[in-house]
Amino acid sequence: MRNMTGLAALLLLLAAAGPFAANAQAAKADVDKAISQASAALKKADSVGFAWRDTGKLIKEAQAAAEKGDSEKAMALAVEARKQGEAAYQQYLDQRNAGPRF
């Protein structure tokens, strides 16, 4: 009887831990995707010479946070870097014909 109780407790513990492991893997995949999107946005802005100074730093910080397992911080940094990359490219589009008008 004692062995059955211990076995039941172990099975219950393993069943409860399963979703957490799946969520951690999904969070890592989401962070990796966000970092990839941020890198692509930076590359696009850099291709037209409008990359902002701190965007690359944010991506490196996001990668470091992801390696440490801090998914929330990594995601926030990656999203901010993606937004900066997109804004930098939009700045290029808005200002490509800028110049003095006489």
Helices and strands as residue ranges (DSSP letters): H 2-47, H 55-68, H 71-95
